[in-house]
Amino acid sequence: MTLTLDRPDLVRSHHFIAGQWRSSAGGESYPVCDPATGEAFATVPDSGAVDAQAATTAAHGAFDGWRRQSARSF
């Protein structure tokens, strides 16, 4: 059985940090493989400390506004 994606536009190969899709700071990525066939169907960034710091800083900056939202606002 071959994996076929109906919506390949939904597969992302970048980080989503601070509202933007970004490549890893090192520019490296690695494949995501179907374990049944070994076939690569996507890639993901090879994250490092710079990426983690960027995500942490963005999350910290967004937290104050986010915590003031009620569940009903979503």
Secondary structure as the mmCIF struct_conf table of DSSP 4:
data_model
#
loop_
_struct_conf.conf_type_id
_struct_conf.id
_struct_conf.beg_label_comp_id
_struct_conf.beg_label_asym_id
_struct_conf.beg_label_seq_id
_struct_conf.end_label_comp_id
_struct_conf.end_label_asym_id
_struct_conf.end_label_seq_id
BEND BEND1 ASP A 6 ASP A 6
HELX_RH_3T_P HELX_RH_3T_P1 PRO A 8 LEU A 10
BEND BEND2 HIS A 14 HIS A 14
STRN STRN1 HIS A 15 ILE A 17
TURN_TY1_P TURN_TY1_P1 ALA A 18 GLY A 19
STRN STRN2 GLN A 20 ARG A 22
TURN_TY1_P TURN_TY1_P2 ALA A 25 GLY A 26
STRN STRN3 SER A 29 CYS A 33
TURN_TY1_P TURN_TY1_P3 PRO A 35 THR A 37
STRN STRN4 ALA A 40 PRO A 45
HELX_RH_AL_P HELX_RH_AL_P1 ALA A 49 ARG A 67
TURN_TY1_P TURN_TY1_P4 ARG A 68 ARG A 68
HELX_RH_3T_P HELX_RH_3T_P2 ALA A 71 SER A 73
#
